[in-house]
Amino acid sequence: MKASLRANLRPAVLTALSFACLALHHVLLRAAAHGHVAHVLLGAGNAPPPAGAAGLAIALVVVRFILVMLVPGFLLAAAAEIVAYLLVGPKRAEDLDDPTPEPAADDG
């Protein structure tokens, strides 16, 4: 169990990051709806909007951009890596590139 978790650490991190982005988007969206950010920004007219409402709106746009552009790729990459692990198995020691050189044989 511990070896399979260690082998699938990257998909677990990508999935956790994706769910964290989804949760952050949900929290920001609820805060924007509760604070009537759209009405505050529209009601400001030509005057500069309040900093809190503007910051919340910018954070929501940035998180939504990340959610739409990156999260699907993160989830697909995690799924592809898990499927590859299930079909091929874990990496073997001889498959890994080892930068240390082999010791030379001494014939004597």
Summary of the structure (lengths in Angstrom):
residues: 108
radius of gyration: 24.1
end to end distance: 46.3
largest distance: 89.1
contacts: 228
relative contact order: 0.15
helix: 70%
strand: 0%
